[in-house]
Amino acid sequence: MAADRSASAGRGVPAHRDTALGPPNPLRILFTDALRPSSFSLVTLLGLSLGRLIGGTVVVEYLFSLPGMGTVVVNAAGRGDYPMVQGAVLTIALIHVVINAAIDLSYGYLDARTRRVHV
């Protein structure tokens, strides 16, 4: 029993935990203890980057003559088709809002402190 206790203590794991759960899994430790808390800012930057990507498609599609939402918006604005421009801008804004809402909802999964918000 003393030999078991010294082997567990050398790894920094309490003896009762090592006996009950077995040796720690390095992948579980990596994903739950390291990547999950640090991915909070990564997810934030991902949401901001997706917003810029959606906004930049209008310019890129028009410059390279690619068929898509950007070309439709620029051509409709040139013709004076303002309901089409409003509909396209509304669609792009709705996609942006849905992406940001998904990012905000993922915060609750990533960080337990954000789940317990008291209003």
GURO-636728 format. One record per residue: residue in three letters; x, y, z of N, C-alpha, C in turn. Coordinates in steps of 0.2 Angstrom, whole numbers, always signed. Example, Ala and Ser with C-alpha at 12.3 -4.5 7.8 and 13.67 -1.06 7.14 Angstrom:
! GURO-636728
ALA,+66,-28,+39,+62,-22,+39,+66,-16,+39
SER,+64,-11,+35,+68,-5,+36,+64,+0,+39
//
This chain:
! GURO-636728
MET,+4,-6,+0,+0,+0,+0,+4,+6,+0
ALA,+10,+6,+4,+14,+12,+4,+18,+13,-3
ALA,+19,+8,-6,+22,+8,-13,+17,+11,-18
ASP,+11,+10,-18,+6,+13,-22,+5,+20,-21
ARG,+5,+22,-14,+4,+29,-12,+10,+33,-15
SER,+16,+30,-14,+22,+34,-17,+22,+35,-24
ALA,+20,+30,-28,+20,+30,-35,+15,+36,-38
SER,+9,+36,-34,+4,+41,-36,+6,+48,-34
ALA,+9,+48,-28,+12,+55,-26,+17,+58,-30
GLY,+21,+54,-33,+26,+56,-38,+24,+59,-44
ARG,+18,+57,-46,+15,+61,-52,+10,+67,-50
GLY,+9,+68,-44,+5,+74,-42,-2,+72,-42
VAL,-4,+66,-42,-11,+64,-41,-12,+61,-35
PRO,-17,+63,-31,-19,+60,-25,-20,+52,-25
ALA,-18,+48,-20,-19,+41,-21,-26,+39,-22
HIS,-31,+42,-18,-38,+39,-19,-41,+41,-26
ARG,-38,+46,-29,-41,+48,-36,-38,+43,-41
ASP,-32,+42,-40,-28,+37,-45,-31,+30,-44
THR,-33,+28,-38,-36,+21,-37,-43,+21,-40
ALA,-47,+26,-39,-54,+26,-41,-55,+27,-48
LEU,-51,+32,-51,-52,+33,-58,-47,+30,-63
GLY,-42,+27,-61,-37,+25,-65,-32,+30,-66
PRO,-27,+29,-70,-22,+34,-72,-26,+40,-77
PRO,-23,+46,-76,-27,+51,-80,-25,+50,-87
ASN,-30,+52,-91,-30,+52,-98,-27,+58,-101
PRO,-21,+58,-105,-19,+65,-107,-23,+69,-111
LEU,-27,+65,-116,-31,+69,-120,-37,+72,-116
ARG,-40,+69,-111,-45,+72,-107,-43,+78,-104
ILE,-37,+77,-101,-34,+83,-98,-33,+89,-103
LEU,-30,+87,-109,-29,+93,-113,-36,+96,-115
PHE,-41,+92,-117,-47,+96,-119,-51,+99,-114
THR,-52,+96,-108,-56,+98,-102,-52,+104,-98
ASP,-46,+103,-97,-42,+107,-92,-38,+112,-96
ALA,-36,+111,-102,-32,+116,-106,-36,+120,-111
LEU,-38,+116,-116,-41,+120,-122,-48,+123,-120
ARG,-52,+120,-116,-59,+122,-115,-59,+129,-112
PRO,-55,+131,-107,-55,+137,-104,-52,+142,-109
SER,-47,+140,-112,-43,+145,-117,-47,+146,-123
SER,-51,+142,-125,-55,+143,-131,-60,+149,-131
PHE,-61,+152,-125,-66,+157,-124,-64,+163,-129
SER,-58,+165,-129,-56,+171,-133,-55,+169,-140
LEU,-53,+163,-142,-53,+160,-148,-60,+160,-152
VAL,-65,+158,-148,-72,+159,-151,-74,+166,-152
THR,-72,+170,-148,-74,+177,-149,-70,+180,-155
LEU,-64,+178,-156,-61,+181,-162,-64,+177,-169
LEU,-66,+171,-168,-69,+168,-173,-75,+171,-175
GLY,-79,+173,-171,-86,+177,-172,-84,+184,-176
LEU,-79,+187,-173,-77,+194,-176,-75,+193,-183
SER,-71,+187,-184,-68,+186,-191,-74,+184,-196
LEU,-78,+180,-194,-84,+178,-198,-88,+184,-200
GLY,-89,+189,-196,-92,+195,-197,-89,+199,-203
ARG,-82,+200,-202,-78,+203,-207,-79,+199,-214
LEU,-78,+193,-213,-79,+189,-219,-85,+190,-223
ILE,-91,+190,-220,-97,+191,-223,-97,+198,-226
GLY,-95,+203,-222,-95,+210,-225,-90,+211,-231
GLY,-85,+207,-231,-80,+208,-236,-82,+204,-243
THR,-87,+200,-242,-89,+196,-248,-92,+201,-254
VAL,-95,+206,-251,-98,+211,-256,-93,+214,-261
VAL,-87,+216,-258,-82,+219,-261,-78,+214,-266
VAL,-77,+208,-263,-73,+203,-267,-77,+201,-272
GLU,-83,+199,-272,-87,+197,-277,-88,+202,-283
TYR,-89,+208,-281,-89,+213,-286,-82,+214,-290
LEU,-77,+215,-286,-70,+216,-289,-68,+210,-294
PHE,-70,+204,-292,-68,+198,-296,-73,+195,-301
SER,-79,+199,-301,-85,+197,-305,-87,+190,-304
LEU,-88,+189,-297,-90,+182,-295,-98,+183,-294
PRO,-101,+178,-296,-109,+178,-295,-110,+177,-287
GLY,-114,+181,-284,-116,+180,-277,-120,+186,-275
MET,-120,+186,-268,-124,+191,-265,-121,+198,-266
GLY,-114,+199,-266,-111,+205,-267,-112,+208,-274
THR,-112,+204,-279,-114,+206,-286,-121,+208,-286
VAL,-125,+205,-283,-132,+206,-283,-134,+213,-280
VAL,-130,+214,-274,-131,+221,-271,-129,+227,-275
VAL,-123,+226,-278,-120,+231,-281,-124,+233,-288
ASN,-126,+228,-291,-129,+229,-298,-136,+232,-296
ALA,-140,+229,-291,-146,+232,-289,-146,+239,-287
ALA,-140,+241,-283,-139,+248,-281,-138,+252,-287
GLY,-134,+250,-292,-133,+253,-299,-140,+255,-303
ARG,-144,+250,-302,-151,+251,-306,-156,+254,-302
GLY,-154,+256,-296,-159,+259,-292,-165,+255,-289
ASP,-163,+248,-288,-168,+243,-286,-167,+243,-278
TYR,-170,+248,-275,-168,+248,-267,-171,+243,-263
PRO,-177,+240,-265,-180,+235,-261,-175,+229,-261
MET,-172,+227,-267,-167,+222,-268,-161,+223,-263
VAL,-159,+229,-263,-153,+231,-259,-155,+230,-252
GLN,-161,+232,-250,-163,+232,-243,-164,+224,-241
GLY,-166,+220,-245,-167,+213,-244,-160,+210,-243
ALA,-156,+211,-247,-149,+208,-247,-145,+211,-241
VAL,-146,+217,-239,-143,+219,-233,-146,+216,-227
LEU,-153,+215,-227,-156,+212,-221,-154,+205,-221
THR,-153,+201,-226,-151,+194,-226,-144,+194,-223
ILE,-139,+198,-226,-132,+198,-223,-132,+200,-216
ALA,-136,+205,-213,-137,+206,-206,-139,+201,-202
LEU,-145,+197,-205,-148,+192,-201,-143,+186,-200
ILE,-139,+185,-205,-133,+179,-205,-128,+181,-200
HIS,-127,+188,-200,-122,+190,-195,-124,+190,-188
VAL,-131,+191,-187,-134,+191,-180,-134,+184,-178
VAL,-136,+179,-182,-137,+172,-180,-130,+169,-178
ILE,-124,+171,-182,-118,+169,-180,-116,+172,-173
ASN,-117,+178,-172,-115,+181,-166,-119,+178,-160
ALA,-126,+176,-161,-130,+173,-156,-127,+166,-155
ALA,-125,+162,-160,-122,+155,-159,-115,+156,-155
ILE,-111,+161,-156,-105,+162,-152,-107,+164,-145
ASP,-112,+168,-144,-114,+170,-137,-116,+164,-133
LEU,-120,+159,-137,-123,+153,-133,-117,+148,-132
SER,-112,+148,-136,-107,+144,-135,-103,+146,-129
TYR,-103,+152,-127,-99,+154,-121,-102,+150,-114
GLY,-108,+149,-114,-111,+145,-108,-108,+138,-108
TYR,-107,+135,-114,-104,+128,-114,-96,+129,-112
LEU,-93,+134,-114,-86,+134,-113,-84,+136,-106
ASP,-88,+141,-103,-86,+144,-97,-92,+144,-92
ALA,-91,+140,-87,-97,+139,-82,-99,+145,-79
ARG,-94,+150,-78,-96,+156,-75,-101,+160,-79
THR,-102,+160,-85,-106,+163,-89,-113,+160,-89
ARG,-114,+154,-86,-120,+151,-86,-124,+154,-80
ARG,-121,+156,-75,-124,+158,-69,-125,+166,-68
VAL,-128,+169,-74,-129,+176,-74,-135,+178,-70
HIS,-135,+182,-65,-140,+185,-62,-142,+192,-64
VAL,-148,+192,-66,-151,+199,-69,-154,+203,-64
//
